[in-house]
Amino acid sequence: MRDANLTGYTPKATPGVTPEETTTVQSRVVACNNGGGALGHPTVYLRIEDKQVTCPYCSRTYVLAEGAGDDGHH
């Protein structure tokens, strides 16, 4: 769901608490459901505005690959 107030909310990483798992992606829009199927969280679509985005449910971080991300500005 798009942040209607455009607050740019993303969880702040806390060492020892926040998972350190990062996934390198080729697109600025990623879908996250925690990879747990029925045990995961609802699927959310996240947009990488700069270089990375962190899922507000599971704290997985998605990092945009170098040179990637030209999605036709859509």
PDB file of N, CA, C and O in Angstrom:
ATOM      1  N   MET A   1       0.837  -1.169   0.000  1.00  0.00           N
ATOM      2  CA  MET A   1       0.000   0.000   0.000  1.00  0.00           C
ATOM      3  C   MET A   1       0.888   1.240   0.000  1.00  0.00           C
ATOM      4  O   MET A   1       1.845   1.326   0.770  1.00  0.00           O
ATOM      5  N   ARG A   2       0.576   2.174  -0.844  1.00  0.00           N
ATOM      6  CA  ARG A   2       1.352   3.410  -0.947  1.00  0.00           C
ATOM      7  C   ARG A   2       1.117   4.261   0.291  1.00  0.00           C
ATOM      8  O   ARG A   2      -0.004   4.357   0.790  1.00  0.00           O
ATOM      9  N   ASP A   3       2.160   4.863   0.768  1.00  0.00           N
ATOM     10  CA  ASP A   3       2.095   5.726   1.942  1.00  0.00           C
ATOM     11  C   ASP A   3       1.386   7.026   1.546  1.00  0.00           C
ATOM     12  O   ASP A   3       1.980   7.891   0.902  1.00  0.00           O
ATOM     13  N   ALA A   4       0.120   7.156   1.933  1.00  0.00           N
ATOM     14  CA  ALA A   4      -0.688   8.304   1.526  1.00  0.00           C
ATOM     15  C   ALA A   4      -0.111   9.635   2.000  1.00  0.00           C
ATOM     16  O   ALA A   4      -0.279  10.657   1.334  1.00  0.00           O
ATOM     17  N   ASN A   5       0.554   9.628   3.124  1.00  0.00           N
ATOM     18  CA  ASN A   5       1.146  10.865   3.655  1.00  0.00           C
ATOM     19  C   ASN A   5       2.567  11.094   3.167  1.00  0.00           C
ATOM     20  O   ASN A   5       3.194  12.095   3.513  1.00  0.00           O
ATOM     21  N   LEU A   6       3.078  10.162   2.361  1.00  0.00           N
ATOM     22  CA  LEU A   6       4.427  10.263   1.815  1.00  0.00           C
ATOM     23  C   LEU A   6       5.469  10.508   2.895  1.00  0.00           C
ATOM     24  O   LEU A   6       6.364  11.339   2.738  1.00  0.00           O
ATOM     25  N   THR A   7       5.339   9.778   3.985  1.00  0.00           N
ATOM     26  CA  THR A   7       6.277   9.942   5.090  1.00  0.00           C
ATOM     27  C   THR A   7       7.610   9.256   4.825  1.00  0.00           C
ATOM     28  O   THR A   7       8.605   9.562   5.483  1.00  0.00           O
ATOM     29  N   GLY A   8       7.642   8.323   3.861  1.00  0.00           N
ATOM     30  CA  GLY A   8       8.877   7.613   3.586  1.00  0.00           C
ATOM     31  C   GLY A   8       9.220   6.606   4.657  1.00  0.00           C
ATOM     32  O   GLY A   8      10.386   6.250   4.831  1.00  0.00           O
ATOM     33  N   TYR A   9       8.205   6.140   5.384  1.00  0.00           N
ATOM     34  CA  TYR A   9       8.448   5.217   6.492  1.00  0.00           C
ATOM     35  C   TYR A   9       9.199   3.985   6.043  1.00  0.00           C
ATOM     36  O   TYR A   9       8.849   3.360   5.042  1.00  0.00           O
ATOM     37  N   THR A  10      10.209   3.647   6.767  1.00  0.00           N
ATOM     38  CA  THR A  10      10.913   2.382   6.634  1.00  0.00           C
ATOM     39  C   THR A  10      11.517   2.090   8.000  1.00  0.00           C
ATOM     40  O   THR A  10      11.968   3.012   8.680  1.00  0.00           O
ATOM     41  N   PRO A  11      11.535   0.832   8.412  1.00  0.00           N
ATOM     42  CA  PRO A  11      12.084   0.518   9.728  1.00  0.00           C
ATOM     43  C   PRO A  11      13.552   0.925   9.843  1.00  0.00           C
ATOM     44  O   PRO A  11      14.299   0.870   8.866  1.00  0.00           O
ATOM     45  N   LYS A  12      13.946   1.323  11.019  1.00  0.00           N
ATOM     46  CA  LYS A  12      15.348   1.639  11.289  1.00  0.00           C
ATOM     47  C   LYS A  12      16.044   0.361  11.745  1.00  0.00           C
ATOM     48  O   LYS A  12      15.556  -0.336  12.634  1.00  0.00           O
ATOM     49  N   ALA A  13      17.169   0.061  11.140  1.00  0.00           N
ATOM     50  CA  ALA A  13      17.908  -1.150  11.495  1.00  0.00           C
ATOM     51  C   ALA A  13      18.453  -1.050  12.916  1.00  0.00           C
ATOM     52  O   ALA A  13      19.043  -0.041  13.300  1.00  0.00           O
ATOM     53  N   THR A  14      18.244  -2.115  13.688  1.00  0.00           N
ATOM     54  CA  THR A  14      18.756  -2.198  15.048  1.00  0.00           C
ATOM     55  C   THR A  14      19.718  -3.377  15.111  1.00  0.00           C
ATOM     56  O   THR A  14      19.281  -4.521  14.984  1.00  0.00           O
ATOM     57  N   PRO A  15      21.015  -3.139  15.302  1.00  0.00           N
ATOM     58  CA  PRO A  15      21.987  -4.233  15.337  1.00  0.00           C
ATOM     59  C   PRO A  15      21.604  -5.288  16.359  1.00  0.00           C
ATOM     60  O   PRO A  15      21.260  -4.976  17.499  1.00  0.00           O
ATOM     61  N   GLY A  16      21.669  -6.548  15.931  1.00  0.00           N
ATOM     62  CA  GLY A  16      21.350  -7.662  16.805  1.00  0.00           C
ATOM     63  C   GLY A  16      19.870  -7.994  16.859  1.00  0.00           C
ATOM     64  O   GLY A  16      19.490  -9.033  17.398  1.00  0.00           O
ATOM     65  N   VAL A  17      19.025  -7.124  16.306  1.00  0.00           N
ATOM     66  CA  VAL A  17      17.577  -7.354  16.310  1.00  0.00           C
ATOM     67  C   VAL A  17      17.050  -7.477  14.886  1.00  0.00           C
ATOM     68  O   VAL A  17      16.360  -8.441  14.554  1.00  0.00           O
ATOM     69  N   THR A  18      17.375  -6.503  14.052  1.00  0.00           N
ATOM     70  CA  THR A  18      16.909  -6.491  12.674  1.00  0.00           C
ATOM     71  C   THR A  18      17.680  -7.535  11.866  1.00  0.00           C
ATOM     72  O   THR A  18      18.908  -7.583  11.934  1.00  0.00           O
ATOM     73  N   PRO A  19      16.969  -8.376  11.096  1.00  0.00           N
ATOM     74  CA  PRO A  19      17.679  -9.343  10.250  1.00  0.00           C
ATOM     75  C   PRO A  19      18.637  -8.619   9.305  1.00  0.00           C
ATOM     76  O   PRO A  19      18.327  -7.551   8.779  1.00  0.00           O
ATOM     77  N   GLU A  20      19.797  -9.220   9.106  1.00  0.00           N
ATOM     78  CA  GLU A  20      20.800  -8.605   8.242  1.00  0.00           C
ATOM     79  C   GLU A  20      20.699  -9.120   6.812  1.00  0.00           C
ATOM     80  O   GLU A  20      21.584  -8.872   5.994  1.00  0.00           O
ATOM     81  N   GLU A  21      19.626  -9.832   6.514  1.00  0.00           N
ATOM     82  CA  GLU A  21      19.449 -10.397   5.175  1.00  0.00           C
ATOM     83  C   GLU A  21      19.148  -9.291   4.166  1.00  0.00           C
ATOM     84  O   GLU A  21      18.228  -8.495   4.356  1.00  0.00           O
ATOM     85  N   THR A  22      19.933  -9.254   3.094  1.00  0.00           N
ATOM     86  CA  THR A  22      19.665  -8.317   2.009  1.00  0.00           C
ATOM     87  C   THR A  22      19.528  -9.110   0.721  1.00  0.00           C
ATOM     88  O   THR A  22      20.159 -10.152   0.541  1.00  0.00           O
ATOM     89  N   THR A  23      18.698  -8.601  -0.164  1.00  0.00           N
ATOM     90  CA  THR A  23      18.472  -9.226  -1.460  1.00  0.00           C
ATOM     91  C   THR A  23      18.742  -8.187  -2.524  1.00  0.00           C
ATOM     92  O   THR A  23      18.169  -7.098  -2.487  1.00  0.00           O
ATOM     93  N   THR A  24      19.610  -8.507  -3.475  1.00  0.00           N
ATOM     94  CA  THR A  24      19.894  -7.602  -4.573  1.00  0.00           C
ATOM     95  C   THR A  24      18.856  -7.831  -5.667  1.00  0.00           C
ATOM     96  O   THR A  24      18.617  -8.967  -6.077  1.00  0.00           O
ATOM     97  N   VAL A  25      18.242  -6.743  -6.139  1.00  0.00           N
ATOM     98  CA  VAL A  25      17.175  -6.831  -7.134  1.00  0.00           C
ATOM     99  C   VAL A  25      17.510  -5.974  -8.343  1.00  0.00           C
ATOM    100  O   VAL A  25      18.356  -5.083  -8.268  1.00  0.00           O
ATOM    101  N   GLN A  26      16.842  -6.245  -9.457  1.00  0.00           N
ATOM    102  CA  GLN A  26      17.076  -5.534 -10.713  1.00  0.00           C
ATOM    103  C   GLN A  26      16.015  -4.482 -11.017  1.00  0.00           C
ATOM    104  O   GLN A  26      16.173  -3.698 -11.952  1.00  0.00           O
ATOM    105  N   SER A  27      14.933  -4.456 -10.236  1.00  0.00           N
ATOM    106  CA  SER A  27      13.820  -3.555 -10.486  1.00  0.00           C
ATOM    107  C   SER A  27      13.566  -2.685  -9.264  1.00  0.00           C
ATOM    108  O   SER A  27      13.824  -3.103  -8.136  1.00  0.00           O
ATOM    109  N   ARG A  28      13.063  -1.482  -9.486  1.00  0.00           N
ATOM    110  CA  ARG A  28      12.762  -0.577  -8.376  1.00  0.00           C
ATOM    111  C   ARG A  28      11.521  -0.996  -7.587  1.00  0.00           C
ATOM    112  O   ARG A  28      11.321  -0.526  -6.467  1.00  0.00           O
ATOM    113  N   VAL A  29      10.686  -1.872  -8.153  1.00  0.00           N
ATOM    114  CA  VAL A  29       9.492  -2.345  -7.452  1.00  0.00           C
ATOM    115  C   VAL A  29       9.699  -3.810  -7.098  1.00  0.00           C
ATOM    116  O   VAL A  29       9.980  -4.632  -7.970  1.00  0.00           O
ATOM    117  N   VAL A  30       9.560  -4.134  -5.820  1.00  0.00           N
ATOM    118  CA  VAL A  30       9.728  -5.512  -5.362  1.00  0.00           C
ATOM    119  C   VAL A  30       8.504  -5.930  -4.563  1.00  0.00           C
ATOM    120  O   VAL A  30       7.872  -5.108  -3.899  1.00  0.00           O
ATOM    121  N   ALA A  31       8.173  -7.223  -4.634  1.00  0.00           N
ATOM    122  CA  ALA A  31       7.078  -7.783  -3.846  1.00  0.00           C
ATOM    123  C   ALA A  31       7.694  -8.591  -2.708  1.00  0.00           C
ATOM    124  O   ALA A  31       8.615  -9.378  -2.928  1.00  0.00           O
ATOM    125  N   CYS A  32       7.193  -8.399  -1.507  1.00  0.00           N
ATOM    126  CA  CYS A  32       7.703  -9.133  -0.351  1.00  0.00           C
ATOM    127  C   CYS A  32       6.535  -9.779   0.381  1.00  0.00           C
ATOM    128  O   CYS A  32       5.527  -9.128   0.655  1.00  0.00           O
ATOM    129  N   ASN A  33       6.680 -11.070   0.698  1.00  0.00           N
ATOM    130  CA  ASN A  33       5.692 -11.766   1.535  1.00  0.00           C
ATOM    131  C   ASN A  33       6.402 -12.605   2.585  1.00  0.00           C
ATOM    132  O   ASN A  33       5.824 -13.543   3.134  1.00  0.00           O
ATOM    133  N   ASN A  34       7.655 -12.266   2.864  1.00  0.00           N
ATOM    134  CA  ASN A  34       8.501 -12.954   3.832  1.00  0.00           C
ATOM    135  C   ASN A  34       8.886 -14.354   3.374  1.00  0.00           C
ATOM    136  O   ASN A  34       9.523 -15.088   4.129  1.00  0.00           O
ATOM    137  N   GLY A  35       8.518 -14.738   2.166  1.00  0.00           N
ATOM    138  CA  GLY A  35       8.912 -16.040   1.643  1.00  0.00           C
ATOM    139  C   GLY A  35       8.339 -17.205   2.406  1.00  0.00           C
ATOM    140  O   GLY A  35       8.769 -18.341   2.202  1.00  0.00           O
ATOM    141  N   GLY A  36       7.384 -16.962   3.276  1.00  0.00           N
ATOM    142  CA  GLY A  36       6.857 -18.028   4.125  1.00  0.00           C
ATOM    143  C   GLY A  36       5.553 -18.624   3.641  1.00  0.00           C
ATOM    144  O   GLY A  36       4.928 -19.397   4.366  1.00  0.00           O
ATOM    145  N   GLY A  37       5.120 -18.280   2.417  1.00  0.00           N
ATOM    146  CA  GLY A  37       3.850 -18.807   1.937  1.00  0.00           C
ATOM    147  C   GLY A  37       2.738 -18.424   2.892  1.00  0.00           C
ATOM    148  O   GLY A  37       2.563 -17.247   3.208  1.00  0.00           O
ATOM    149  N   ALA A  38       1.985 -19.408   3.352  1.00  0.00           N
ATOM    150  CA  ALA A  38       0.882 -19.147   4.279  1.00  0.00           C
ATOM    151  C   ALA A  38       1.388 -18.646   5.631  1.00  0.00           C
ATOM    152  O   ALA A  38       0.629 -18.039   6.387  1.00  0.00           O
ATOM    153  N   LEU A  39       2.650 -18.891   5.939  1.00  0.00           N
ATOM    154  CA  LEU A  39       3.209 -18.454   7.218  1.00  0.00           C
ATOM    155  C   LEU A  39       3.883 -17.086   7.135  1.00  0.00           C
ATOM    156  O   LEU A  39       4.365 -16.557   8.137  1.00  0.00           O
ATOM    157  N   GLY A  40       3.911 -16.523   5.927  1.00  0.00           N
ATOM    158  CA  GLY A  40       4.532 -15.214   5.755  1.00  0.00           C
ATOM    159  C   GLY A  40       3.570 -14.103   6.129  1.00  0.00           C
ATOM    160  O   GLY A  40       2.577 -14.333   6.818  1.00  0.00           O
ATOM    161  N   HIS A  41       3.869 -12.899   5.671  1.00  0.00           N
ATOM    162  CA  HIS A  41       2.975 -11.766   5.905  1.00  0.00           C
ATOM    163  C   HIS A  41       2.255 -11.444   4.610  1.00  0.00           C
ATOM    164  O   HIS A  41       2.590 -12.019   3.575  1.00  0.00           O
ATOM    165  N   PRO A  42       1.272 -10.541   4.627  1.00  0.00           N
ATOM    166  CA  PRO A  42       0.595 -10.174   3.378  1.00  0.00           C
ATOM    167  C   PRO A  42       1.605  -9.662   2.359  1.00  0.00           C
ATOM    168  O   PRO A  42       2.590  -9.024   2.732  1.00  0.00           O
ATOM    169  N   THR A  43       1.378  -9.930   1.105  1.00  0.00           N
ATOM    170  CA  THR A  43       2.277  -9.442   0.070  1.00  0.00           C
ATOM    171  C   THR A  43       2.177  -7.926  -0.009  1.00  0.00           C
ATOM    172  O   THR A  43       1.088  -7.364  -0.128  1.00  0.00           O
ATOM    173  N   VAL A  44       3.333  -7.276   0.058  1.00  0.00           N
ATOM    174  CA  VAL A  44       3.400  -5.827  -0.088  1.00  0.00           C
ATOM    175  C   VAL A  44       4.351  -5.510  -1.227  1.00  0.00           C
ATOM    176  O   VAL A  44       5.349  -6.202  -1.431  1.00  0.00           O
ATOM    177  N   TYR A  45       4.037  -4.470  -1.959  1.00  0.00           N
ATOM    178  CA  TYR A  45       4.893  -4.021  -3.049  1.00  0.00           C
ATOM    179  C   TYR A  45       5.623  -2.782  -2.574  1.00  0.00           C
ATOM    180  O   TYR A  45       5.008  -1.797  -2.167  1.00  0.00           O
ATOM    181  N   LEU A  46       6.939  -2.844  -2.629  1.00  0.00           N
ATOM    182  CA  LEU A  46       7.790  -1.769  -2.134  1.00  0.00           C
ATOM    183  C   LEU A  46       8.510  -1.116  -3.298  1.00  0.00           C
ATOM    184  O   LEU A  46       8.932  -1.802  -4.229  1.00  0.00           O
ATOM    185  N   ARG A  47       8.657   0.194  -3.257  1.00  0.00           N
ATOM    186  CA  ARG A  47       9.371   0.909  -4.316  1.00  0.00           C
ATOM    187  C   ARG A  47      10.681   1.436  -3.760  1.00  0.00           C
ATOM    188  O   ARG A  47      10.718   2.096  -2.722  1.00  0.00           O
ATOM    189  N   ILE A  48      11.745   1.131  -4.468  1.00  0.00           N
ATOM    190  CA  ILE A  48      13.072   1.622  -4.090  1.00  0.00           C
ATOM    191  C   ILE A  48      13.223   3.022  -4.688  1.00  0.00           C
ATOM    192  O   ILE A  48      13.322   3.178  -5.904  1.00  0.00           O
ATOM    193  N   GLU A  49      13.238   4.021  -3.833  1.00  0.00           N
ATOM    194  CA  GLU A  49      13.355   5.405  -4.293  1.00  0.00           C
ATOM    195  C   GLU A  49      14.812   5.784  -4.559  1.00  0.00           C
ATOM    196  O   GLU A  49      15.100   6.520  -5.503  1.00  0.00           O
ATOM    197  N   ASP A  50      15.726   5.284  -3.736  1.00  0.00           N
ATOM    198  CA  ASP A  50      17.138   5.639  -3.893  1.00  0.00           C
ATOM    199  C   ASP A  50      17.942   4.383  -4.210  1.00  0.00           C
ATOM    200  O   ASP A  50      18.082   4.022  -5.378  1.00  0.00           O
ATOM    201  N   LYS A  51      18.472   3.714  -3.190  1.00  0.00           N
ATOM    202  CA  LYS A  51      19.291   2.521  -3.416  1.00  0.00           C
ATOM    203  C   LYS A  51      18.760   1.290  -2.723  1.00  0.00           C
ATOM    204  O   LYS A  51      19.116   0.175  -3.102  1.00  0.00           O
ATOM    205  N   GLN A  52      17.900   1.458  -1.695  1.00  0.00           N
ATOM    206  CA  GLN A  52      17.381   0.290  -0.980  1.00  0.00           C
ATOM    207  C   GLN A  52      16.066   0.622  -0.299  1.00  0.00           C
ATOM    208  O   GLN A  52      15.711   1.786  -0.119  1.00  0.00           O
ATOM    209  N   VAL A  53      15.346  -0.444   0.077  1.00  0.00           N
ATOM    210  CA  VAL A  53      14.110  -0.297   0.832  1.00  0.00           C
ATOM    211  C   VAL A  53      14.015  -1.483   1.788  1.00  0.00           C
ATOM    212  O   VAL A  53      14.464  -2.584   1.470  1.00  0.00           O
ATOM    213  N   THR A  54      13.426  -1.249   2.961  1.00  0.00           N
ATOM    214  CA  THR A  54      13.274  -2.293   3.965  1.00  0.00           C
ATOM    215  C   THR A  54      11.794  -2.563   4.176  1.00  0.00           C
ATOM    216  O   THR A  54      11.006  -1.629   4.327  1.00  0.00           O
ATOM    217  N   CYS A  55      11.413  -3.836   4.187  1.00  0.00           N
ATOM    218  CA  CYS A  55      10.023  -4.226   4.377  1.00  0.00           C
ATOM    219  C   CYS A  55       9.576  -3.871   5.802  1.00  0.00           C
ATOM    220  O   CYS A  55      10.255  -4.230   6.764  1.00  0.00           O
ATOM    221  N   PRO A  56       8.443  -3.172   5.949  1.00  0.00           N
ATOM    222  CA  PRO A  56       7.978  -2.809   7.285  1.00  0.00           C
ATOM    223  C   PRO A  56       7.446  -3.997   8.086  1.00  0.00           C
ATOM    224  O   PRO A  56       7.291  -3.890   9.302  1.00  0.00           O
ATOM    225  N   TYR A  57       7.162  -5.132   7.430  1.00  0.00           N
ATOM    226  CA  TYR A  57       6.681  -6.324   8.131  1.00  0.00           C
ATOM    227  C   TYR A  57       7.831  -7.181   8.660  1.00  0.00           C
ATOM    228  O   TYR A  57       7.890  -7.485   9.852  1.00  0.00           O
ATOM    229  N   CYS A  58       8.748  -7.570   7.764  1.00  0.00           N
ATOM    230  CA  CYS A  58       9.755  -8.565   8.139  1.00  0.00           C
ATOM    231  C   CYS A  58      11.177  -8.012   8.201  1.00  0.00           C
ATOM    232  O   CYS A  58      12.106  -8.733   8.564  1.00  0.00           O
ATOM    233  N   SER A  59      11.349  -6.754   7.855  1.00  0.00           N
ATOM    234  CA  SER A  59      12.646  -6.067   7.911  1.00  0.00           C
ATOM    235  C   SER A  59      13.668  -6.600   6.910  1.00  0.00           C
ATOM    236  O   SER A  59      14.863  -6.348   7.062  1.00  0.00           O
ATOM    237  N   ARG A  60      13.219  -7.331   5.889  1.00  0.00           N
ATOM    238  CA  ARG A  60      14.156  -7.705   4.822  1.00  0.00           C
ATOM    239  C   ARG A  60      14.507  -6.440   4.048  1.00  0.00           C
ATOM    240  O   ARG A  60      13.654  -5.586   3.810  1.00  0.00           O
ATOM    241  N   THR A  61      15.768  -6.334   3.661  1.00  0.00           N
ATOM    242  CA  THR A  61      16.224  -5.171   2.916  1.00  0.00           C
ATOM    243  C   THR A  61      16.494  -5.568   1.478  1.00  0.00           C
ATOM    244  O   THR A  61      17.187  -6.551   1.213  1.00  0.00           O
ATOM    245  N   TYR A  62      15.946  -4.801   0.557  1.00  0.00           N
ATOM    246  CA  TYR A  62      16.145  -5.016  -0.874  1.00  0.00           C
ATOM    247  C   TYR A  62      17.038  -3.904  -1.389  1.00  0.00           C
ATOM    248  O   TYR A  62      16.750  -2.722  -1.200  1.00  0.00           O
ATOM    249  N   VAL A  63      18.132  -4.295  -2.047  1.00  0.00           N
ATOM    250  CA  VAL A  63      19.131  -3.352  -2.544  1.00  0.00           C
ATOM    251  C   VAL A  63      19.105  -3.382  -4.059  1.00  0.00           C
ATOM    252  O   VAL A  63      19.152  -4.452  -4.665  1.00  0.00           O
ATOM    253  N   LEU A  64      19.030  -2.214  -4.671  1.00  0.00           N
ATOM    254  CA  LEU A  64      19.020  -2.104  -6.125  1.00  0.00           C
ATOM    255  C   LEU A  64      20.417  -2.375  -6.672  1.00  0.00           C
ATOM    256  O   LEU A  64      21.389  -1.760  -6.234  1.00  0.00           O
ATOM    257  N   ALA A  65      20.517  -3.294  -7.627  1.00  0.00           N
ATOM    258  CA  ALA A  65      21.803  -3.639  -8.242  1.00  0.00           C
ATOM    259  C   ALA A  65      22.387  -2.431  -8.957  1.00  0.00           C
ATOM    260  O   ALA A  65      21.657  -1.589  -9.481  1.00  0.00           O
ATOM    261  N   GLU A  66      23.692  -2.360  -8.971  1.00  0.00           N
ATOM    262  CA  GLU A  66      24.390  -1.274  -9.651  1.00  0.00           C
ATOM    263  C   GLU A  66      23.978  -1.243 -11.130  1.00  0.00           C
ATOM    264  O   GLU A  66      24.027  -2.270 -11.808  1.00  0.00           O
ATOM    265  N   GLY A  67      23.579  -0.086 -11.621  1.00  0.00           N
ATOM    266  CA  GLY A  67      23.210   0.063 -13.029  1.00  0.00           C
ATOM    267  C   GLY A  67      21.800  -0.389 -13.351  1.00  0.00           C
ATOM    268  O   GLY A  67      21.377  -0.285 -14.502  1.00  0.00           O
ATOM    269  N   ALA A  68      21.056  -0.889 -12.371  1.00  0.00           N
ATOM    270  CA  ALA A  68      19.683  -1.345 -12.601  1.00  0.00           C
ATOM    271  C   ALA A  68      18.704  -0.270 -12.170  1.00  0.00           C
ATOM    272  O   ALA A  68      19.078   0.740 -11.574  1.00  0.00           O
ATOM    273  N   GLY A  69      17.453  -0.512 -12.484  1.00  0.00           N
ATOM    274  CA  GLY A  69      16.408   0.349 -11.948  1.00  0.00           C
ATOM    275  C   GLY A  69      15.765   1.297 -12.923  1.00  0.00           C
ATOM    276  O   GLY A  69      14.882   2.056 -12.523  1.00  0.00           O
ATOM    277  N   ASP A  70      16.160   1.298 -14.192  1.00  0.00           N
ATOM    278  CA  ASP A  70      15.480   2.146 -15.154  1.00  0.00           C
ATOM    279  C   ASP A  70      14.226   1.413 -15.622  1.00  0.00           C
ATOM    280  O   ASP A  70      14.240   0.719 -16.639  1.00  0.00           O
ATOM    281  N   ASP A  71      13.136   1.580 -14.860  1.00  0.00           N
ATOM    282  CA  ASP A  71      11.891   0.879 -15.142  1.00  0.00           C
ATOM    283  C   ASP A  71      10.986   1.668 -16.084  1.00  0.00           C
ATOM    284  O   ASP A  71       9.766   1.501 -16.056  1.00  0.00           O
ATOM    285  N   GLY A  72      11.560   2.506 -16.896  1.00  0.00           N
ATOM    286  CA  GLY A  72      10.752   3.303 -17.813  1.00  0.00           C
ATOM    287  C   GLY A  72       9.997   4.414 -17.096  1.00  0.00           C
ATOM    288  O   GLY A  72       9.047   4.978 -17.639  1.00  0.00           O
ATOM    289  N   HIS A  73      10.424   4.728 -15.870  1.00  0.00           N
ATOM    290  CA  HIS A  73       9.813   5.795 -15.083  1.00  0.00           C
ATOM    291  C   HIS A  73       8.346   5.578 -14.835  1.00  0.00           C
ATOM    292  O   HIS A  73       7.580   6.541 -14.833  1.00  0.00           O
ATOM    293  N   HIS A  74       7.921   4.344 -14.626  1.00  0.00           N
ATOM    294  CA  HIS A  74       6.510   4.036 -14.323  1.00  0.00           C
ATOM    295  C   HIS A  74       6.380   3.692 -12.878  1.00  0.00           C
ATOM    296  O   HIS A  74       5.280   3.400 -12.409  1.00  0.00           O
TER     297      HIS A  74
END
